Amino acid sequence: MPFMKGKAPIRRTLKYLEAGRLVLKDEIKILSINYSLGNKCNQGTRDFVFWHLPQVQYKNPQTQILTLRNMTPSPFIRVFYETGHQMLIDLDNKSKDEIHDHLIKVIGKSDEVLRKETIAREKKDNPANFGELCERHCICEIPGQVPCPVTCPLPKHWRGKYKYQKVEDEI
C-alpha cells in the first residue's frame, strides 16, 4: 500500500487522524506556525508539526493551516480570527506535548462544547428516523410503506399465521 511508506506511516491512518484532541474554535480562520529547522529551541515545534499537525488538519477542515519554515529564529504560532484580530503564541523551548496541551486550553473547544456538538449532530432530523420523539410516529406514515395494520388490515397471505400455520378464517 503506497500510504504505508515513508517516515511514521501511522500518521496517515484514519484511526490516528480521528484520535486528535485539538478541535479549534469556530471563529479561528487561519493558523500559522513559524519555526526554524536548525535551532534546538525549535525541536518541540518540529515534533508538533510532524506528529500533531495532521490530526489538527483532519479535525478542522474549515481552518487554513500554514507552516512557515526557516523564516524566523524563534518559533511561534499566529492565530487569525474572523473578526480580524490576531493572537501570537510563543513556542520557544516547549515540547510537542506542552504545545499541544497549551493549544487545547487556549484556542481549542472545551470538552463540554464538543459533547454538545456531538449530541446535536446525532439528533439531526432525518426522515428515516421514526418513533415517539421524531417527526413521524410510525413507519407506515411514510409514503410507499405498508399501511398500519391498525387502520387497514393486511392481506391474509402477508400474515404468518395464515401463511405458515394454515389457519382458517375466523369470523
N, C-alpha and C positions, 0 to 999 in steps of 0.2 A: 504494500500500500504506500503510495507516494507521500501521504501526510504523516507517516510514521518515520520519516527520515529527518536528519538534521540534529541540532542541539536540543535536548529535552523535548522530544516529540509529545510528551504528555500534555504540554501546553496547548496542543491543537485538538484535544479530545473534548467532546461535548460535556462529559461529566466534570472535567476540570474547569471548563468555562462557566458552567452553571453554579459551581461551588464558590464563586466570588461573592464577597460580602459587601463590597462598596457599590452602593446604588446612589448616584448623585441626585441632588435636589433638582426639581423641575426647572427652576429659574436659571440654572447654570447652562450656558450655551457652548462655551469654549473652555477647554482645559489645556494649558500649555506647560510642558515640562522641559526645563532647560538644565542641561548638565554637560560635563566635560568627560572625556574618556581617559585622560591622563592622570588626574589627581586622585589621591587616596580618599579625600573627603567626599568624593562623588561615588564611591563604591556602593553605598546603600541605595542611591538613586538609580544606578545602573542595574542593580539587582531587582529593584522595584519595577523598573521598566521591563526587564526580562521576564519576571515571574507574575506580576500582578496586573500589568497594563492590558494584556489580552482579556482578562476577566472583566476589567473596568470597561473596555470597549464593548464586550459582549452584553454586559448588563445595562449599558447606556447607549443605545444606538442613535438616540436623538442628539447626543452631545458630540461636538467635533473635538478630537483629541490630537494635539500636536506634540511631537518630540523634537526639540532643537538641540543638536549635539555640537560641542566644541565652539560655542558662541559666547560663553560666559565662564569665568573661573569658578564661581560658586554656584551650586545647584539650587534651584527654586522652582516653584510651581506658581503660575499666574492663572487665576480663575476669572473669566469674564461672565458677568451676569447679563440677562436680557434687558435690564434697566440701564445698562451702560457702566455700572460700577465694576471695579476690579478688586481682586484680593491677591496679595502676594504671600506665599508660604515658603519659609526658609527650610531647606533640607540638608544643610551643612552638617556633616559628621553624624547622620542618623542612619540606622539600619533599615532594611526594607520593611521589616515588621513594625518598627516605630513609625515610619512614614505611613504605612497602610492604616494603622490604628488611629493616627492623628487625622488623616483624611476622612476616616469614617466619622470621627467626632465633629469635625469642622464643616465639611461640605457634603457629608452623606446623610441620607434619610435615616430617621430613628427606627428602631425595631417596631415600635407601635404604629408608625405610619406605614411601614412595609406590610404589617399584618392587616391593617385596614384595607390597603390597596389589594391585597390578595383576596380578601373576602369579597370586596366589591367586584373584582374580576371574575370570581367564580359565580357570583349571583346575577350575572347578566341575564336579561330577558331573552331566552332562547325559545323559539316556537316549538322546539322538541320537548321542552320541559312541561310537565303537567302534574297536577296534584293540588293539595289544599292551598298552598301559598303561591301558586303560579297563576298565570293568566287563564288557563283552561283547567277545569277540574278533572275532566276525563278525556282519554284519547279519542273517544267517539265524537267529540265536539270538533275535531279537525276534519275538514272536508276530504273525502276519499277514504275514510276509515269505516270499519264496520259499525253500524249504529249500535247504541247501547241496548243490551238485552232487556233492560227495564222498560224502555219506551217502545221498542219494536222487537218482538220475539224472533230469535234466529231460526232459520230453516232447520228442520229436524235432522237432515243429513249432515249438518255442520256440528251437531252436538254429539259428544262422545257416547252418552248413554244410549242413544238411538242407533249410532253407527256401529259400536263395538259390542254392546250387550243385547242388541236386537230387541229392545223394549217396545212393546206395542203402544199405540196412542192411548193416553189416559184422558178421559173426559170427565 
